[in-house]
Amino acid sequence: MVYQVVLVITLFGAGLAAGLFFTFTVLIIPGLVNAEHRLALRGFQAIDRRLQPTTTSVDWQPAFGAVLFGTSILTVATAVLGWPHVTPAGRALAVAAAAFYNVGCWWPTLATILPFNNRVRDIDLDTVGSAELETLYRDFRRNWSGWNLVRTGSSAAAFALLIALVAVG
């Protein structure tokens, strides 16, 4: 019974995470990219202040981090708790889902996404020169967006693998 509850909550979290990354990939980032560079980065700063707690982000939204981090723990818990309850194919699906989610979401986040966010967060975009502005925008458009696409694909793959786990058992 515990395993089934954890699996359902994990499915919910993985679906939310995949949906969040998908929304960033297909709506938010393209919308920002179509804006003037300074305005796009200002919008990005506003979004980042909602996602990461800092002394200047009084409007921090913890739900995003709770979903992402909680789902990391839950995918591993699903694989461990499900081991005695599922078939060998189910075990492989559970382990693959945990690997896709944890490696595919957290490696890009820690290696590229967060360092960029932290670099841009407190920059006064009104005083940034055009060369630095273009570098920031290029990094946002190429690196950040590309690595977010990896997070989108890996979280969607983890979600699909968890759905397959339910079907296979």
C-alpha positions in Angstrom: 0.0 0.0 0.0 2.8 2.5 0.8 4.5 1.7 -2.5 1.3 2.5 -4.4 0.8 5.8 -2.6 4.4 6.8 -3.3 4.0 5.8 -6.9 0.9 7.9 -7.4 2.5 10.9 -5.7 5.7 10.4 -7.8 3.6 10.3 -11.0 1.9 13.5 -10.0 5.2 15.2 -9.2 6.9 14.0 -12.4 3.9 15.2 -14.5 4.0 18.6 -12.8 7.8 18.9 -13.4 7.6 17.8 -17.0 4.7 20.3 -17.5 6.7 23.1 -15.8 9.7 22.6 -18.0 7.5 22.1 -21.1 5.8 25.4 -20.4 9.1 27.2 -20.1 10.4 25.6 -23.3 7.4 26.3 -25.5 5.9 29.4 -24.1 7.9 31.4 -21.6 11.4 31.3 -23.2 10.1 31.9 -26.8 8.1 34.8 -25.4 11.1 36.3 -23.7 13.4 35.7 -26.7 11.0 37.7 -28.9 11.3 40.7 -26.7 14.0 43.4 -26.8 17.2 41.9 -25.2 17.2 44.2 -22.1 13.5 43.6 -21.6 13.8 39.8 -22.1 16.5 39.7 -19.4 14.5 41.9 -17.1 11.6 39.5 -17.4 14.0 36.6 -16.8 15.2 38.3 -13.6 11.6 38.7 -12.4 10.9 35.0 -13.0 14.1 34.0 -11.3 13.3 36.0 -8.2 10.1 33.9 -7.9 12.0 30.7 -8.2 15.1 31.2 -5.9 15.0 32.5 -2.4 17.3 35.5 -1.7 17.2 38.5 0.5 15.9 40.5 -2.4 13.2 38.0 -3.5 10.4 38.8 -1.1 7.9 37.2 -3.4 9.6 33.8 -3.6 7.4 30.8 -4.6 8.6 27.6 -2.9 6.2 25.3 -4.8 8.5 25.1 -7.8 11.5 23.9 -5.9 9.3 21.6 -3.7 8.0 19.9 -6.8 11.4 19.5 -8.5 13.3 18.4 -5.4 10.5 16.4 -3.9 10.1 14.5 -7.2 13.8 13.6 -7.1 13.4 12.0 -3.7 10.2 10.3 -4.8 11.6 8.7 -8.0 14.3 7.1 -5.9 11.7 6.0 -3.2 9.5 4.5 -5.9 12.4 2.4 -7.3 13.4 1.3 -3.8 10.0 0.6 -2.4 8.7 -1.0 -5.5 11.6 -3.4 -5.9 9.8 -6.3 -4.1 6.4 -5.5 -5.6 7.1 -5.2 -9.3 8.4 -7.4 -12.1 12.0 -7.3 -13.4 10.7 -5.1 -16.2 9.0 -2.8 -13.7 12.2 -2.6 -11.7 14.1 -1.5 -14.8 11.4 1.1 -15.6 11.5 2.5 -12.0 15.3 2.7 -12.0 15.4 4.3 -15.5 12.7 6.9 -14.4 14.8 7.8 -11.4 17.9 8.1 -13.5 16.3 10.2 -16.2 14.7 12.5 -13.7 17.6 13.0 -11.4 20.5 13.1 -13.9 18.5 14.8 -16.7 16.9 17.5 -14.5 19.6 18.2 -11.9 22.8 18.0 -13.9 21.7 20.8 -16.3 20.2 22.7 -13.4 23.4 22.6 -11.3 25.9 22.9 -14.1 24.4 25.6 -16.3 20.9 26.9 -15.3 21.6 28.0 -11.7 25.0 29.6 -12.4 23.4 31.6 -15.2 20.4 32.6 -13.1 22.8 33.7 -10.2 24.9 35.7 -12.7 21.9 37.5 -14.1 19.8 37.9 -11.0 21.1 41.0 -9.4 22.6 42.8 -12.5 21.3 46.3 -13.0 20.3 46.0 -16.6 19.9 49.7 -16.9 23.7 50.2 -16.4 25.0 47.2 -18.4 26.9 48.0 -21.6 25.7 46.7 -24.9 28.5 44.1 -25.2 27.8 42.6 -21.8 24.0 42.7 -22.6 24.6 40.8 -25.8 26.7 38.2 -24.1 24.1 37.6 -21.4 21.3 37.4 -24.0 23.3 35.0 -26.2 24.0 32.8 -23.2 20.3 32.9 -22.2 19.1 32.1 -25.7 21.6 29.3 -26.5 22.9 27.8 -23.3 20.1 28.3 -20.8 17.3 27.4 -23.4 19.2 24.4 -24.7 19.8 22.9 -21.3 16.2 23.6 -20.3 15.2 21.5 -23.3 17.2 18.7 -21.8 15.4 19.1 -18.5 12.1 19.0 -20.5 12.9 15.9 -22.3 14.3 14.0 -19.4 11.4 14.9 -17.0 8.9 13.9 -19.8 10.8 10.6 -20.3 10.7 9.9 -16.5 7.0 10.6 -16.5 6.5 8.3 -19.4 8.6 5.6 -17.8 6.5 5.9 -14.6 3.3 5.5 -16.6 4.8 2.4 -18.2 5.7 1.1 -14.7 2.0 1.4 -13.8 1.1 -0.6 -16.9 3.8 -3.3 -16.5 3.8 -3.5 -12.7 
